[in-house]
Amino acid sequence: MSSPEFDAHRADLVAAILRATADVTARKVAFSASVAERLGLAGPDVDVLAALAAEGAMPVGRIGDLTGLTTGATTRMVDRLEQAGFVRRVADPADRRRVIVEPAGDRGSAVLRAYEPIEEAGRRALGSLDVAALEAVHAYLTAFAAAIPADAAPTGNGVGDAVATADVGAPVASATAGRLVFVTGAPGVTIGAAADLGGELYRARFRGAIPSARVRDGAVTIRYPRFAWFDWRAKVGDQWVSASAHWKRDATELVLNATLPWSIDLRGGATAVTGDLAGLRLEGFDLSGGAGSVNLTLGGPVGVMRVRIKGGVGDVLITRPAGTPTTLAVRGGYRKATLDGTAAWSPGRIATPSAEAATDRLEIEISGGANRVTVRAA
């Protein structure tokens, strides 16, 4: 029978192991961000290339499953990686009608080589352990990985294992402008635009937690229930690392009617925001409460288009049409910020020539800290 002292020591060890596991995860995320920067890639690109190196060729659908991206976003990612020479599309030997993606030559193996220091660090850390200790470490990691839910809802809540989905929309009616407002925090948000929505103001698909969605006079208001998730940010070395864990792969996918001008306001933060808004007249984008990552593709501004991100963010990537007059201001500390490849130095403000005086211009303001901010031309 164990003693109170033994039980307390055991509890302390378990807590210490979990903290160390989280620290390793954070440092690996930071290392991956560094690898992505050296190779001129985004974080998800590196994850996909590492998976291809480890698992071999796979269909585009499998890549979408790994990244959680929509079908269109996954196709664009593969297009980008193929143009850069990292992957190539080939016919599936087992079914010539199906296309699979595989690493391409030396560029495809560059990611695998970049991760060699991580593998070597692990070998050094395990080098002094005997076989019994190694078996214990292996058993812990295997059991931990198997116990983390993927799509299953938390047990004991009566919900079961099904992942809920909901498709909603609303007619344009008399609206002459649209406004999208998230009044609470949100999971991964993907926003697109289309001019042929059949008279609808917007369409949305929610997966996992289902929010309420209300429409009045062109304003779409989305409110999520309280999340069973945690979100944290920490500085590892000289990089800010964000991580969040969900019981389910909650996701929010929206398509906005591109025949109307829109403003977008996320007031409670988000785990990640991806916006393919090149075909949308965007009058303003505001995100408060922080985010793990933000990736926006914008069209040309009409008047002053303001993009404001507050509360801390991991990586920000904003792509706009070439020649768009742009100002960028980053406050609260950052690891790296560039506008068309030119670095922004303290106090973190930079602009394209004559941008301040341009009638139609893009103004980007990021406050609360950031890891890496990249603003580039399409």
N, C-alpha and C positions, 0 to 999 in steps of 0.2 A: 504494500500500500504506500502510495507516494505521500510525502510530507508537504505541508503548506509552502516551505522554503523551496522544495523541488518544483512544485507547480508554478510558483512565482518565477523561478529561474527559467523554466521551460517557456512560460508565456513571454518573458523578456527576449529569449532567443528567437521565438517565432516572430515577434514584432521586429526585431533587428534584421532577420532574414528578409522579411517583406519590404522593409525600408531599403535594404541593399539591392533587392530585385528592382524596385522602382528607380533607384539611382542608376543601375546598369541600363535600364530602359531609357532613361532620360539622356544619359551620355551617348547611347547608341543613336538616339534621335538626333542629337547635336552633331555626331560624327556624320550621319547620313546627310544632314543639311550642308556640312562642309564638302562632302563628296559631290553633292549636287551642284554646289557653287563652282567647284573646280572644273566640272565637266560642262558647265553652262546649261544645267538641267533644272527642272523643278523637283521637289521632294518626291511626289508620286512617280515621276519618271524613273528615279533611281530605284524605288521599291519594285517597280515592274521589271526593270533590267536585272535586278538581283534575283527576282523570282524566275526569270527566264534562264539565267545562268545556272540556277540550282535545279529547276524542274525540266528544262528543255523547252522545246516549242509548245505553244498552246494557242487555242483559238481566241479570237478577240473577246468573246463572251466570258472566258475565264479571266482575262485581264480586267474586265469590268467588275467581276465578282471580287477580285483582289483589292481593287481601288475604291469600290463603291460608287464609281462614276456612272452617269447615264450612258446609253448606247452611243449617242452623238458625241459626247465628251471623250469617251474611250476611243472612238474612231479618230477623232482629231489628235489625240495623244499619240496613237500609233502612226498617223500620218507624219506628225512632227518628228518622232523618233526615226522613222524610215528616211525622211529627207535629210536628217542629220547623220545618217549612216550607222545608227546603233542597231537597227532591226531590219528585217525584210519579210515581206509576205510571200509565202510559198503554198503550193497546193498540198493538201493533206494526203500523204501516201495511201492512207486507208480509205479515203473518199475524195477523189479528185475534184468533186464539186464544192468541197469545203476548203476555205483558206485558213491557214494557221500563221502565227507569227513566231519567228525564231531570231536569236542573236545574229548579228552580221559582223563577221570578221574580227579584226583587232579592236574596233570600237565597241563591239558587243561584249568583249571580254574585259574591257577597261574597268567596268564597274566591279567585276569579280576581283581584279587585282587591287582595286582601291580599298576593298574590304579586308585584304590580307592582314593589316595591322590589328583589326578587331579579333580575327581568328588567332593570331599570334599572342595577343594579350590574354585571351581565354586559355590558351595552352600553358602560358606561364603561370597564370593563377591556379591552374589545376595541377601543375607539375609536382608540387610537394605532397599531394594527397595520396593515400594508399588506396588499394582497390575497394575496400569496404566504404571508405569515404566517397570515392567516385560513384559507386553504385547508389549511395544515399543521395548525392546531388542529382544524379540522373533520375532517380525515382521521384524526387521532389519536383523537378522541372516538368517531367512527363505528366505527373498527376495534376500539377498546377495548370498546365496548358489544356489538359482534357477537361478540367473543371470550369474553365471560363466559358460562359454561354456565348454562342454566336448569334443565332436568331431567336433563341428561346426566351420567353418571358420569365420573370422571376418565379420560382416555385412557391407554392403556398398562397398565391393570391387569387386562385380560382379562375385565372385567365386561361391557363393551359399553354400548350406549346405553339399555337398558331400566332403568326405575326399579322396584326391588323393592317389593312390598307383602306384608303378612302379616296375617291375621285370626286372633286367638286368644281363648280364654276358658277358664273353668273352672267346675265346678259348685259350688254353695254347700256341699254336703255337710253336715258338722256344724258349720260356722262360725256363731257367734252375733254376731260383729263382724268388720269388715273393716279392713285396713290396707294402704295403697298406699305402697310405698317405691321411690324411684329411688336406687340406690346410686352412680350415675355422673351426669355431666352429660347433659342431654337437649336435643334440638331443640325446636321449638314444641310445647308440650303443651296439649291441650284435654281437659278433664275434664267429664263430664256425669253425670247420675244418672237412673235409671228404675226403677220398681217392677215392671215386667213383663219381666224378662229370661229368662223360661222356666226358672227354676231355676239360672241361672248367677250366679256371684259377680261377674263382671265380663266385659266384652267390650272388645277393643282392636283397633285397626287401626294398623299401623306402615307408614310410607312412607319409602323411602330406606334408611337404615341400619336393620337389623333387630336388635333387642336380644334377649337371653334373658329369658324371663318364667317365674318359678317361683311356685308357690302351696303354702303350708303353713299349716294351721290358720287360714285366713282372711287370711293375709298374702300380698299379691301383691308380689313383688320383681322389679324390672326393672333390667337391667344392659346398658348400651349398649357396643359396641366403641369403641375410641379413635377420636375424630372427626378428620376432615381438614378442620378449620375453625379460624378464628381469631376471637377475641372481644376487644374492647377498649372501654375507657371513658375518656373525657377530658372535661375541663371546658372548655366554650367560652363565654366571657363569664361569665355567672352561672348557666349551665345545665350539668347533667351529661348527656352524650350517650353512648349505648351503640350499638354496631354489631357485627354479626357476619356472616360470609360463609361460605356452605356451597357445596360442589360440587353438592349436590342440595337440593331443597326437602324436607328430612327433616321428618317430622311424626309426632306421637304423638296418637292420639285414643282416649280411654277413656270407657266408660260403666260406672258403679258401681251395684250393686244397692242401691236406696234403701230396702229393707226392713230393712237392717242399719245400725247406726252405723259411721262410718268415721273414721279418722285418715289424714292424707296427709303424707308426708315426702319432700321432694326434697333430697337431700344434696349434689349436685354442681352445682347451679345449672341454669339453662335459658335459652334465648334469649328465650322468651316463655311465659307461663302464662296460660291462660284457663280459668276454672272456673265453669260454670253449676250451682251446688250448692244452689239454693234449696229443692229437694225432698229434700235429704239431711240426716240428722242428723250434723253434722260435729263431732267431738270435739276436733279440733286440726288445724292446717295449719302445717307448718314448711318453710321453704325456706332452704337455706344455699348459699353459693357465688355468690350474686348472680343477677340476671336483667335482661334488657333491659326487660321490662314484665310487670306482673301485673295481671290483671283478674278479680276474683272477685265472684260474686253469691251471697250466703249466705242461708240460712234462719234462723229464730229459734233462739237458743241454748237448750240444756237443760243447766243448770249453767253452768260457765265455758267458753266457747269461745275458744281462744287461736289467734291468727294471728301467726306470727313469721317475719319475713323478714330474713335476714342476708347481709352480703357486698356490699352496694351494689346499687342497682336504679335503672332509669330512671324510669318512671312507674308509680304504683300507683293503681288504682281499685277500691274495695271498696264494694259496694252491699248493704245489709241491710234487713230489714223496718223500716218506720217505727215509732218508739217503742222500738227495741231499746236497752237501756242499753249504752253503749259507752265504752271508754277507748282513747286513741290516744297512743302514745309514739314519737317519732322521734329517733334519736340518730345522731351522726356527720356532721351537716351535711345541709341540704336547702334547696331553692329555695323551695318553698311546700308547706304542709300544712294541710288544712282538714278539719273534722268538721262535717257539716251546714252548710257555708258559713262556719263560724267558724274563723279562722286560729289555728293553734297557734304560739305564740311561744316563744322560748328559755326553758327547755331543751327545748322541743318536746313538751310533754305537755298534753293536753286531755281532758275527759270530759263526757258528757252529765250532766244533773242526777241526783244520787243513784246514779250508775252504780257507784261503788266499793262500795256496800253491797248492791247487787242480787244476788240468788241466781243468777238467769239473766242472764248478761251476756256481751258480746263484748269481749275484750281484744286490741288490735292493737299489736304492737311491731315497729318497723323500725329496724335498726341497720346501720352501715356506709356510710351516705350514700344520698341519694335526690334525684331531680330534683323530682318533684311527687307528692304524696300526697293523694288525695281519698277521703274516706269519706262516703257519702251514704245517705239513706233511699230505698227503692224508691218 
